[in-house]
Amino acid sequence: MDKIGKIAFIAGVVISIIAGFLTANWVYWALTLLGLVVGFLNVGQKEVKDFLLAALALVIISALGSDQITALPEVGPVLGKIYVALLTFVSPAALIVALKALFGMAKS
C-alpha cells in the first residue's frame, strides 16, 4: 500500500505538470482521484503537520497566484493551468489528511 501512495504522489505531480499543456477535462478528475489516494495511503501520522503546512502553502499560492501568473506573456497560460492542476491534486489529499488528523485528535 505504501508503494501505491508513493506512485500516486509522483503520478499526480507529473500529471499536474502535463495538464498545463492539455485541454482535456478528464485530467482534473484523475488528479482528484490521485489526491484522494495520496491522502489515504501516503501520509503517515508523523508527516501530518508537515504535509498540511506544505499543502496549505501550495493551495494558497495556487489559488491566489494563478491569475497573476496567467498574465505573463507566452508562458503564463501554461503555468496558470499547472497551478490549477496542482490545486486540484493537493486539495483532496489535504482534506483527507486533515480529516484523519481531526479524527485522531477526537479519539485521544
N, C-alpha and C positions, 0 to 999 in steps of 0.2 A: 504493500500500500504506500509505503514511504516513497518508493521509486515512482509510482504513478503521480504523486503530488509534485515531485521534482520535475518530471517530464511535463506535466500540465503547466507548471510555472514558466518553464523555458518556452514551451509552445505558445503560451499566452503573450509573452513579451515579443517573441518573433512575429507572431500573427498581428500584434498591435502595430509593429513597425511596417509590416507588409500592407496592413489596412490603409496606411497613408496613401498608397498608390492604387488602391482598388475602389470601385464604386458599388460593390455588391453589399447588400444589407445583411445577408446571412452571416457575414463575418462578425457582426455585433452579437448575434445570437450565440455563435460559437465562443466568443470571448466571455460572454456572460456565464455560459456553462463551465468554461475552463476556470473562471474566477470562483465559482461555487466549489468546484473540485479542489482548487488550491486552498480555499478557506476551510474545507472539511478535513483534508488529508495532509497538507503541507506545513501547517503552523502548529508547533507544539506549545506546551504550557510555558516553557522558558522563553519562547520567542514572541509571545503575545504583545508585550509592551513595545518592543522594537518594531514589530510588523505594523501595529496600529499607528505608531508615530510616523513611520515611513509612508504608510498608506494615506494617512491624513495629509501629509505634505504633498504627496503626489496628486491626491484628489483636489486639493486647494489650487495647486499650480495648474493642473489640467483644466479645472473649471473656470478659473479666473484668467488664465493666460492664453487660452485658445483663441479668443477674439483678437488679442493684440498680436499674437504670433501669425495669425492668418493674414494680417495686413502687410507682412513682409513681402516684397516683390519676389516672384519666381518660386521660392521655397515655402512661402507662408502657408498656402493652402494644404500642401502635403504635411507640413509639421502640425498644423491645426487638426488635421484628421488623425494623425498619430496621437496627439494629446487626447482627443475624444475616445480613440480606441483604448488607450491606456486607462482612461477613466472608466470605460465600460468593463474592462478586465479587473481592475483593482477594487472597484466599489463593491461588487458582490462578495469578493474574498474578505474585505474589511468588515462587511456586515456580518458574515458568518463568524469570523474570529471575535468580533465584539460581542455577539450574542453568546458564543461559547464562554467568553470571559465573564459575562454577566451571570450566566447560569452557574458557573464555577464559584463565583462570589456568593451567590444565593444559597448554594449548598453548604458552604462553610460558615 
